[in-house]
């Protein structure tokens, strides 16, 4: 939609020019640059600055708004007190020929949402102190595309979600996720729809690869853990329970971990893996650091220290404590240090535990806004324990477990999405065991292995490297095989199948709304083709 700027009628005195707010404030700054403006500060004190200073800030505000796409006719809401910044926006927004919407702080969220939606506001500017109001408003205002937090604090000190004290990956979803359907892996449904269309709309049903390592695995589970200065006995309790349920995990250790090197080596030999916990706080201090500047050097330093100490490390990373300026900022950094799977999306705050923030539980490769595909996987994390959940998990572990069981059972029966689970050893030993232990046992009862993050990464790399094609004869050809994958195709009967001329075991099962024949193909044949031959006419239509 285009908007025409009305320029008015020309003056009969030949002195016509635009008499608008921009002209007025520019005239004041040029004519009376030292004239002072006195204003009240948020802490109840008084301060002052000049017309020239105010005009410079107004220009910066207008340029910042223009940089996020605000232009003529756009409606910009302001959720702020009677502040200096609010005063400056009175000039900056009209200066772009945009429309300013004053948002009444005293309205209920539903009423304020109505006003915001009716005004068609696409951008809302919020004072940091009013973030709780904005978070209550956001689910009811889908028309708002951009939320801007206004603060004078350093970026690392901003609390954007009411829990984290730095800009966080979670901020990509708060206010945008529809909580009513967050229990559904919507992106997986869309992917399955496309795959089903490709499978059906051809003369012969096409073969594809199953999501997991074995035909009987109807979902997959990966486990990781943060050290967070847990005591050795806390590790003993968590790892003992995990192993009792047949599971293995990946543990990210603090630089000053209490876990003895010998204990870590023994668990490594038992199938667990370890990596550094790149933490947002400097050791032995409580001050958040400006990690936008320090994080690359800190990542290199802590990675080098871990390598030197243990002689090996996980190729995965738990990045919850990383500052999140944009979706791709640190992905090339992680990749340069050999980290190729990131547990990127922790499902906080409380209402979002056991929910799918980005519509899937499966790992997805990072793709930049320009289409660049980074060779790094992002793994969502729907189920976890955390200090923010201590009260809820401690008070109602049965209810929290029931939420997990509901989405897990749905995955086994219908959606086949994957799960990542996180438990801190100190949390497990002090309050979350009744919840996490039941999750482990529930997964084990379903026959699903709990694997460490490096095995999870290795499988998905292996699966992505395999090329699947079909000959006119119906034979399925695999190339690039390293290890094992499961080949599947629509088939109502139990066919006879050979792999490279040798008989192969076939499983026929109901998946994704129809019956599929499934064969596990294993071996190390990256440079040659393996042929999967199905005897007789396939019955997949």
C-alpha positions as CSV (number, residue, x, y, z in Angstrom):
1,X,0.0,0.0,0.0
2,X,1.4,3.4,-1.0
3,X,0.8,6.6,0.8
4,X,0.8,10.1,-0.7
5,X,2.2,12.9,1.4
6,X,-0.1,15.9,1.3
7,X,2.0,19.0,0.7
8,X,-0.7,21.7,1.0
9,X,-1.3,24.9,-1.0
10,X,1.5,27.2,-2.1
11,X,1.8,30.6,-0.3
12,X,0.7,33.7,-2.1
13,X,3.7,35.5,-0.6
14,X,6.2,33.2,-2.2
15,X,7.6,32.0,1.1
16,X,5.9,28.7,1.2
17,X,7.6,25.7,2.8
18,X,6.6,22.6,4.8
19,X,5.4,23.7,8.2
20,X,5.5,20.4,10.1
21,X,7.0,19.0,13.3
22,X,10.4,18.4,11.7
23,X,10.6,22.0,10.6
24,X,9.7,23.2,14.1
25,X,12.2,21.2,16.1
26,X,15.0,21.8,13.5
27,X,14.3,25.6,13.8
28,X,14.4,25.4,17.6
29,X,17.7,23.4,17.5
30,X,19.4,25.8,15.1
31,X,18.1,29.1,16.5
32,X,18.3,28.3,20.2
33,X,20.8,25.4,20.4
34,X,21.7,26.1,24.1
35,X,18.2,26.5,25.3
36,X,17.6,23.8,28.0
37,X,14.8,21.3,28.4
38,X,14.2,20.2,32.0
39,X,12.7,16.8,32.6
40,X,11.9,14.3,35.3
41,X,13.9,11.1,35.5
42,X,12.6,7.6,36.2
43,X,14.1,7.7,39.7
44,X,12.2,10.9,40.6
45,X,15.1,13.3,40.1
46,X,15.6,16.1,37.6
47,X,17.8,16.4,34.6
48,X,18.3,18.7,31.6
49,X,19.7,18.8,28.1
50,X,19.7,21.3,25.2
51,X,17.5,21.7,22.1
52,X,20.6,20.8,20.0
53,X,21.1,17.6,22.0
54,X,17.4,16.7,21.8
55,X,17.4,17.2,18.0
56,X,20.4,15.0,17.6
57,X,18.7,12.2,19.5
58,X,15.5,12.7,17.6
59,X,17.4,12.3,14.3
60,X,19.0,9.1,15.6
61,X,15.6,7.7,16.7
62,X,14.2,8.4,13.3
63,X,17.1,6.8,11.6
64,X,16.8,3.7,13.8
65,X,13.1,3.4,13.0
66,X,13.8,3.8,9.3
67,X,16.4,1.0,9.5
68,X,13.7,-1.4,10.7
69,X,11.4,-0.5,7.9
70,X,9.2,2.2,9.3
71,X,8.0,4.6,6.6
72,X,5.1,6.9,5.6
73,X,1.7,5.7,6.9
74,X,3.1,3.0,9.2
75,X,1.6,3.0,12.7
76,X,4.1,2.9,15.6
77,X,2.9,2.3,19.1
78,X,4.6,3.7,22.2
79,X,4.4,1.8,25.5
80,X,6.3,4.2,27.7
81,X,6.0,6.6,30.7
82,X,6.2,10.4,30.3
83,X,10.0,10.2,29.6
84,X,12.6,12.0,27.7
85,X,12.6,9.2,25.1
86,X,8.9,9.5,24.8
87,X,9.2,13.2,24.1
88,X,11.7,12.6,21.4
89,X,9.5,10.0,19.7
90,X,6.8,12.7,19.4
91,X,9.1,14.3,16.8
92,X,10.9,11.2,15.3
93,X,7.8,9.3,14.3
94,X,6.0,12.1,12.4
95,X,9.3,13.1,10.9
96,X,9.1,9.8,8.9
97,X,5.5,10.6,7.9
98,X,4.5,7.6,10.2
99,X,1.6,7.6,12.6
100,X,2.2,7.6,16.4
101,X,-0.1,5.5,18.6
102,X,-0.2,6.4,22.2
103,X,-0.9,3.2,24.2
104,X,-2.8,3.5,27.4
105,X,-0.9,1.7,30.1
106,X,-4.0,1.4,32.3
107,X,-6.0,-0.7,29.9
108,X,-6.3,-4.4,30.3
109,X,-4.2,-6.5,27.9
110,X,-7.3,-7.5,25.9
111,X,-8.5,-3.9,25.6
112,X,-5.1,-2.6,24.7
113,X,-4.7,-5.4,22.1
114,X,-8.0,-4.3,20.5
115,X,-6.8,-0.7,20.2
116,X,-3.4,-1.9,18.9
117,X,-5.0,-4.2,16.3
118,X,-7.7,-1.7,15.3
119,X,-5.0,0.9,14.7
120,X,-3.0,-1.6,12.6
121,X,0.2,-0.9,14.5
122,X,3.1,-2.9,13.0
123,X,5.8,-1.7,15.4
124,X,5.7,-1.2,19.2
125,X,8.3,0.6,21.2
126,X,8.5,-0.5,24.9
127,X,10.2,0.9,27.9
128,X,12.2,-1.9,29.6
129,X,10.2,-1.5,32.8
130,X,7.0,-2.2,30.9
131,X,8.1,-5.6,29.4
132,X,5.5,-7.5,31.5
133,X,2.8,-5.4,30.0
134,X,4.2,-6.1,26.5
135,X,4.5,-9.8,27.1
136,X,0.8,-10.0,28.2
137,X,-0.2,-8.0,25.2
138,X,1.9,-9.8,22.5
139,X,-0.2,-13.0,22.2
140,X,-3.2,-10.9,21.3
141,X,-1.5,-8.7,18.7
142,X,-0.4,-10.8,15.7
143,X,-0.4,-7.6,13.5
144,X,2.7,-6.3,15.4
145,X,5.7,-7.5,13.5
146,X,8.5,-5.7,15.5
147,X,8.9,-5.1,19.2
148,X,11.6,-2.7,20.3
149,X,12.9,-2.5,23.9
150,X,14.0,1.0,24.9
151,X,16.7,1.1,27.6
152,X,19.9,2.9,28.5
153,X,21.4,-0.3,29.9
154,X,24.2,-2.3,28.2
155,X,22.7,-4.9,26.0
156,X,24.0,-7.8,28.2
157,X,22.0,-6.4,31.1
158,X,18.6,-6.3,29.5
159,X,16.0,-8.7,30.9
160,X,13.8,-9.4,27.9
161,X,11.7,-12.4,28.9
162,X,11.3,-11.9,32.7
163,X,13.9,-14.7,33.3
164,X,17.1,-14.2,31.3
165,X,19.4,-11.3,31.9
166,X,20.7,-11.0,28.3
167,X,19.1,-11.1,24.9
168,X,18.3,-14.8,24.4
169,X,17.3,-17.1,21.6
170,X,14.0,-17.5,23.4
171,X,13.2,-13.9,22.5
172,X,12.6,-15.0,18.9
173,X,9.5,-16.8,20.1
174,X,8.1,-14.9,23.2
175,X,5.1,-13.0,22.0
176,X,5.0,-14.7,18.6
177,X,4.3,-18.3,19.5
178,X,0.7,-19.3,19.6
179,X,0.5,-21.2,22.9
180,X,-2.7,-22.9,21.9
181,X,-0.9,-25.1,19.4
182,X,2.6,-25.2,20.8
183,X,2.2,-28.8,21.8
184,X,2.0,-29.7,18.1
185,X,5.1,-30.0,15.9
186,X,3.6,-28.0,13.2
187,X,6.7,-27.8,11.0
188,X,6.9,-31.6,11.0
189,X,3.3,-31.8,9.7
190,X,4.2,-29.4,6.8
191,X,7.3,-31.4,6.0
192,X,5.4,-34.7,6.1
193,X,2.7,-33.2,3.8
194,X,5.3,-32.3,1.2
195,X,7.0,-35.6,1.5
196,X,3.7,-37.4,1.1
197,X,2.9,-35.4,-2.0
198,X,6.3,-36.2,-3.5
199,X,5.7,-39.9,-2.7
200,X,2.2,-40.1,-4.2
201,X,2.3,-37.8,-7.2
202,X,4.5,-40.1,-9.3
203,X,4.0,-43.2,-11.4
204,X,5.7,-45.4,-8.7
205,X,5.7,-44.6,-5.0
206,X,9.1,-43.2,-4.1
207,X,11.5,-44.5,-1.5
208,X,12.9,-42.2,1.2
209,X,14.9,-42.5,4.4
210,X,13.3,-42.9,7.8
211,X,14.1,-40.3,10.5
212,X,15.8,-42.7,12.9
213,X,18.4,-45.5,13.1
214,X,16.1,-48.5,13.2
215,X,12.6,-49.4,11.8
216,X,11.2,-50.0,15.3
217,X,12.2,-46.5,16.5
218,X,9.1,-44.4,16.1
219,X,10.7,-41.3,17.6
220,X,14.2,-40.4,18.9
221,X,15.5,-39.0,22.1
222,X,18.8,-37.1,22.8
223,X,20.0,-36.2,26.3
224,X,22.3,-33.4,27.4
225,X,23.2,-31.8,30.8
226,X,24.7,-28.6,32.2
227,X,27.3,-28.8,34.9
228,X,26.3,-25.6,36.7
229,X,28.8,-26.4,39.4
230,X,27.0,-29.6,40.4
231,X,28.7,-31.8,43.1
232,X,30.2,-35.2,42.1
233,X,27.4,-37.0,43.9
234,X,24.8,-35.1,41.8
235,X,26.5,-36.4,38.7
236,X,26.4,-39.9,40.2
237,X,22.7,-39.7,40.8
238,X,21.8,-38.5,37.3
239,X,24.1,-40.7,35.3
240,X,23.2,-43.7,37.4
241,X,19.5,-43.2,36.6
242,X,20.2,-42.5,33.0
243,X,22.2,-45.7,32.6
244,X,19.6,-47.7,34.4
245,X,17.2,-46.7,31.7
246,X,19.7,-47.7,29.0
247,X,20.6,-44.1,28.2
248,X,23.7,-42.1,27.5
249,X,24.2,-38.3,27.6
250,X,26.4,-35.4,26.8
251,X,27.5,-33.2,29.7
252,X,28.8,-29.6,29.4
253,X,31.3,-28.8,32.1
254,X,32.1,-25.5,33.7
255,X,35.7,-24.3,33.5
256,X,35.9,-24.7,37.3
257,X,33.8,-28.0,37.5
258,X,33.9,-30.0,40.7
259,X,33.9,-33.3,38.6
260,X,37.2,-35.1,38.8
261,X,39.0,-35.8,35.5
262,X,39.2,-39.5,36.3
263,X,35.4,-39.7,36.7
264,X,34.8,-37.9,33.4
265,X,37.2,-40.3,31.7
266,X,35.4,-43.4,33.1
267,X,32.0,-42.1,32.0
268,X,33.4,-41.2,28.6
269,X,34.5,-44.8,28.2
270,X,31.0,-45.9,29.2
271,X,29.5,-44.0,26.2
272,X,28.9,-40.5,27.6
273,X,30.5,-37.4,26.0
274,X,31.7,-34.1,27.5
275,X,32.3,-30.6,26.3
276,X,32.8,-27.1,27.7
277,X,29.9,-25.1,29.1
278,X,30.5,-21.7,27.6
279,X,29.0,-19.5,30.3
280,X,27.7,-16.0,30.1
281,X,29.2,-15.0,33.5
282,X,32.9,-14.6,34.2
283,X,34.1,-17.0,36.8
284,X,33.8,-15.9,40.4
285,X,31.8,-12.7,39.5
286,X,28.1,-11.9,39.2
287,X,28.5,-9.2,36.5
288,X,27.2,-10.1,33.1
289,X,29.8,-9.3,30.5
290,X,29.3,-7.8,27.1
291,X,29.6,-11.1,25.3
292,X,28.9,-9.5,21.9
293,X,32.4,-8.3,22.1
294,X,34.0,-10.9,24.4
295,X,32.2,-14.1,23.4
296,X,34.4,-15.0,20.3
297,X,37.6,-14.8,22.4
298,X,35.9,-16.4,25.4
299,X,34.7,-19.3,23.1
300,X,38.2,-19.8,21.8
301,X,39.8,-19.6,25.3
302,X,37.4,-22.1,27.0
303,X,37.5,-24.5,24.0
304,X,41.3,-24.5,24.1
305,X,41.4,-25.1,27.9
306,X,38.9,-28.0,27.6
307,X,40.9,-29.6,24.8
308,X,44.1,-29.3,26.7
309,X,42.6,-30.7,29.9
310,X,40.7,-33.7,28.4
311,X,42.4,-34.2,25.1
312,X,39.0,-34.5,23.3
313,X,35.6,-33.0,23.5
314,X,32.0,-33.1,22.1
315,X,31.3,-31.7,18.7
316,X,28.1,-30.3,20.1
317,X,27.3,-27.2,22.3
318,X,24.7,-26.0,24.6
319,X,24.3,-22.4,23.7
320,X,21.6,-21.2,26.1
321,X,24.0,-18.8,27.8
322,X,25.2,-17.2,24.5
323,X,24.0,-13.7,23.7
324,X,21.6,-13.8,20.8
325,X,21.9,-10.7,18.7
326,X,20.5,-12.4,15.6
327,X,19.8,-15.8,14.4
328,X,23.2,-16.4,12.7
329,X,25.6,-14.2,14.6
330,X,27.6,-16.9,16.3
331,X,26.9,-19.9,14.1
332,X,30.1,-19.5,12.0
333,X,32.0,-19.0,15.2
334,X,30.8,-22.3,16.6
335,X,31.5,-24.0,13.3
336,X,35.1,-22.7,13.2
337,X,35.8,-24.4,16.6
338,X,34.2,-27.7,15.4
339,X,30.9,-27.4,17.1
340,X,28.3,-28.7,14.7
341,X,25.1,-29.2,16.7
342,X,23.7,-26.5,19.0
343,X,20.9,-27.0,21.5
344,X,19.6,-23.6,20.6
345,X,16.0,-23.2,21.8
346,X,15.3,-23.9,25.4
347,X,11.5,-24.0,25.9
348,X,11.2,-21.4,28.7
349,X,9.6,-19.7,30.4
350,X,7.4,-22.0,32.5
351,X,4.3,-22.2,30.3
352,X,6.4,-23.4,27.4
353,X,8.0,-26.5,29.0
354,X,7.2,-29.6,27.0
355,X,6.3,-27.4,24.0
356,X,7.7,-27.1,20.5
357,X,9.0,-23.5,20.1
358,X,10.0,-23.7,16.4
359,X,7.4,-26.3,15.3
360,X,9.6,-29.3,15.5
361,X,11.7,-31.5,17.9
362,X,14.1,-32.5,15.1
363,X,17.5,-31.0,14.3
364,X,17.4,-28.4,11.5
365,X,20.3,-26.9,9.7
366,X,20.9,-23.2,10.2
367,X,19.9,-21.1,7.2
368,X,20.8,-17.4,7.0
369,X,18.5,-14.7,5.7
370,X,20.4,-14.7,2.4
371,X,19.9,-18.4,1.9
372,X,23.3,-19.5,3.2
373,X,23.2,-22.9,4.7
374,X,25.6,-23.4,7.6
375,X,26.9,-26.9,8.2
376,X,25.6,-26.7,11.8
377,X,22.4,-28.3,13.2
378,X,20.1,-26.5,15.6
379,X,18.4,-28.9,18.0
380,X,15.2,-27.6,19.9
381,X,14.9,-28.5,23.5
382,X,11.3,-28.9,24.7
383,X,11.8,-30.8,28.0
384,X,14.2,-29.7,30.8
385,X,14.6,-28.7,34.4
386,X,15.9,-25.3,35.5
387,X,15.9,-23.0,38.5
388,X,12.9,-21.1,37.0
389,X,10.9,-24.4,37.1
390,X,11.9,-25.5,40.6
391,X,8.7,-24.4,42.3
392,X,6.4,-26.0,39.6
393,X,8.3,-29.2,39.2
394,X,8.7,-29.6,43.0
395,X,5.0,-28.9,43.6
396,X,3.4,-30.8,40.7
397,X,5.8,-33.3,39.1
398,X,2.9,-35.5,38.1
399,X,1.3,-32.7,36.1
400,X,4.6,-31.8,34.4
401,X,5.3,-35.4,33.5
402,X,1.7,-35.8,32.1
403,X,2.5,-33.0,29.7
404,X,5.6,-34.7,28.6
405,X,3.9,-38.1,28.3
406,X,1.1,-36.6,26.1
407,X,3.4,-35.1,23.5
408,X,5.8,-38.1,23.6
409,X,3.0,-40.7,23.1
410,X,1.6,-38.6,20.3
411,X,5.1,-38.6,18.6
412,X,5.2,-42.4,18.9
413,X,1.7,-42.9,17.5
414,X,1.4,-40.1,15.0
415,X,3.9,-37.2,14.6
416,X,7.2,-39.1,15.0
417,X,9.0,-35.9,16.0
418,X,12.1,-36.1,18.1
419,X,12.9,-35.0,21.7
420,X,15.8,-33.4,23.5
421,X,15.8,-33.6,27.3
422,X,18.0,-31.6,29.6
423,X,18.6,-32.1,33.3
424,X,21.2,-30.4,35.5
425,X,22.8,-32.8,38.0
426,X,22.2,-30.4,40.9
427,X,18.5,-30.0,39.8
428,X,18.0,-33.7,39.4
429,X,19.5,-34.5,42.9
430,X,17.6,-31.7,44.7
431,X,14.1,-31.4,43.2
432,X,13.5,-32.7,39.6
433,X,14.2,-36.4,40.0
434,X,10.4,-37.4,40.3
435,X,9.9,-35.7,36.9
436,X,13.0,-36.5,34.9
437,X,13.3,-40.1,36.1
438,X,9.7,-40.8,35.0
439,X,10.6,-39.3,31.6
440,X,13.5,-41.7,31.2
441,X,11.4,-44.7,32.3
442,X,8.6,-43.7,29.9
443,X,11.0,-43.5,27.0
444,X,12.6,-46.8,27.9
445,X,9.2,-48.5,28.1
446,X,8.5,-47.3,24.5
447,X,11.6,-49.0,23.3
448,X,13.3,-45.8,22.3
449,X,17.1,-45.4,23.1
450,X,18.3,-42.2,24.8
451,X,21.5,-41.2,23.0
452,X,24.2,-38.7,23.6
453,X,24.4,-35.6,21.5
454,X,27.5,-36.8,19.5
455,X,25.8,-40.0,18.4
456,X,22.7,-37.9,17.5
457,X,24.9,-35.6,15.4
458,X,26.7,-38.5,13.8
459,X,23.5,-40.2,12.7
460,X,22.0,-37.0,11.2
461,X,25.2,-36.2,9.3
462,X,25.2,-39.8,8.0
463,X,21.6,-39.7,7.0
464,X,21.9,-36.4,5.2
465,X,24.9,-37.7,3.2
466,X,23.0,-40.6,1.7
467,X,21.6,-40.1,-1.8
468,X,18.5,-42.1,-2.7
469,X,17.2,-42.6,-6.2
470,X,15.1,-45.1,-8.1
471,X,15.6,-46.8,-11.4
472,X,12.7,-47.3,-13.9
473,X,12.8,-51.0,-12.8
474,X,11.8,-49.9,-9.3
475,X,15.2,-50.7,-7.8
476,X,16.2,-48.4,-5.0
477,X,19.8,-47.1,-5.3
478,X,21.8,-45.7,-2.3
479,X,25.0,-43.8,-2.6
480,X,27.2,-42.2,0.1
481,X,26.4,-44.8,2.8
482,X,28.5,-44.6,6.0
483,X,26.9,-46.7,8.8
484,X,23.3,-47.6,8.9
485,X,20.1,-45.9,7.7
486,X,16.5,-47.2,7.1
487,X,15.0,-47.1,3.6
488,X,11.2,-47.0,3.4
489,X,8.6,-47.1,0.7
490,X,4.8,-47.3,0.6
491,X,3.8,-51.0,0.5
492,X,0.7,-52.8,1.9
493,X,2.2,-56.3,1.8
494,X,5.4,-57.9,3.2
495,X,7.7,-58.0,0.1
496,X,10.8,-60.0,-0.5
497,X,13.8,-57.7,-0.6
498,X,17.5,-58.0,-1.3
499,X,20.3,-55.6,-0.6
500,X,23.2,-56.1,-3.0
501,X,21.7,-59.5,-3.9
502,X,21.5,-60.7,-0.3
503,X,18.1,-61.2,1.4
504,X,17.2,-58.5,3.9
505,X,14.8,-58.3,6.8
506,X,11.7,-56.3,6.1
507,X,9.3,-54.5,8.5
508,X,5.9,-53.3,7.4
509,X,4.3,-50.8,9.7
510,X,1.8,-48.0,9.9
511,X,3.6,-44.6,9.7
512,X,2.5,-41.2,8.7
513,X,-1.1,-42.3,7.8
514,X,-0.2,-45.3,5.7
515,X,1.7,-48.6,5.7
516,X,5.4,-48.6,4.8
517,X,7.9,-51.3,4.1
518,X,11.2,-50.6,5.9
519,X,14.7,-52.1,5.5
520,X,17.8,-51.2,7.5
521,X,20.8,-50.9,5.3
522,X,24.3,-50.8,6.9
523,X,27.9,-50.7,5.9
524,X,30.7,-48.3,4.9
525,X,30.3,-47.7,1.2
526,X,30.6,-44.0,0.6
527,X,31.9,-44.3,-3.0
528,X,29.8,-47.1,-4.5
529,X,26.1,-47.7,-5.0
530,X,24.0,-50.3,-3.1
531,X,20.9,-51.6,-4.8
532,X,17.8,-52.5,-2.8
533,X,15.6,-54.8,-5.0
534,X,12.0,-55.5,-4.3
535,X,10.7,-58.7,-5.8
536,X,7.3,-58.6,-7.6
537,X,5.0,-55.6,-8.3
538,X,5.0,-53.2,-5.4
539,X,1.6,-52.5,-3.9
540,X,1.9,-48.9,-2.8
541,X,-0.8,-47.0,-4.7
